[in-house]
Amino acid sequence: MLSKWIQWLAFGVGAILILGGFALASSGVSLGAGAELIIVGAVAMIAAVLQRPRYRSNAAEFRHEEAGPGGGEDGFLEPRFLPTNELFIDPTTNRPMRVFVDPRTGERRYRAEG
């Protein structure tokens, strides 16, 4: 996950690019270059807003819960989630992560092992 200041920086740079694109396009110098700046700025702003931590469910994000060890979820895991044989090492934290899945919906949860 990107830290908050990097998200704000990406959002701010995107806004500056959009403003610069509008200024360039409205000055008549280059409509194409202005449009490119607007598109790149919009993509940066959208990416900054939509970026979320890794290995987290939408429900945990909505409730603003803290990330558990390894960036996964911590605390109570609903009984509908069953452990799988899927185990991987998180490249950021070097922690082993276990995948849990709801067999009915296919929804996944990630939790640090050990």
N, C-alpha and C positions, 0 to 999 in steps of 0.2 A: 504494500500500500504506500502511496505517496504521502509524505507528511503534509499537514495542512498548509504550511507556508508555500510548498511547491504547488499545491492546488491553486492557492490564491495567486501565485505568480503566473501560472499558466492562464488563469482566467483574466488577469490584468493584461498580460501580453496579447491575448486574444482580442480584448476590447480595444487596445491601442492599434492592433493591426486592422480591425474593422473600421475604426475612425480614420486611420491613414488611407485605407482603401476607398472610403467615401470621399475623402478630400482629394485623392488622386483622380478618381473617376469624375468628380464634379468640376475639377480644374480643366478638364479637356485634354490633359497631357497624354494619358493612356487609360482608356476605359478597360482594356484587357488586364493590365497590371493591377488596376484598382479592384476589379472583380476577383482576381486571384488572392489579393490581400484579404478581402472580405471573406472569401471561402476558407482560407487558412485560419483566420481569426475565429470564425464561427466554429470550426472543427476543434480548435484549442479550447474554446470556452465550453463546448459540449462535452469534450473529454474530461475536463476538470470537474464538471458537475456530475457526470455519470460514473466517474472512477470510484471504486469501492474496495475495501480490503479483500484479500484473497481468502478463500475457504470459509466464507460466511454466508449464511442464509439471508434471504430478504427479510424474514421475520426478525432476525437479530439486528439487522441494519435499521429496520423501522423502529425498534425499541431502543436503539442507540446503546446496545450492550457492549461491554468491553470485549476485546478479542482475547481468546484464551491462549495458552502456550502454542507457539508455532503459527499463530494467526488464525487458528480454528476457533470453534466455539467451546465455551467452558460452561460448567454447571449442568443442570438437568437436561437429559436427552430423552425425549419422548419414547415410550416403549415400542412404538411402531417402527422405529429405526433399528435395523439389525446390522451387526458388524459383517463386513465382507472380508475376503482374503486380500483385498487391495491395500497395500501398505507402501508408502513412498517416503522419501526424505525430502523435506521442504528445503529448497536450495538457499533460501534466505536465512533461515534459523538453524539449519542442519538437524532439525528434530524429526523423528519418524512420525508420520501422520497416518491414522487409520481412517478408512472410508466406511461410513454407515449409510445404509440406503433404506428407504421405505419401499418395500416390494410392490405395494399397490400403485403408488404414483411415480416411482423412480426418483423421487427427490433425494438428494444426497446431503450428508453432513460430514464434516472433517474434524477430527479430534486428535490431539497430540497423544502419542503412546508414551507411557512411562513417565 
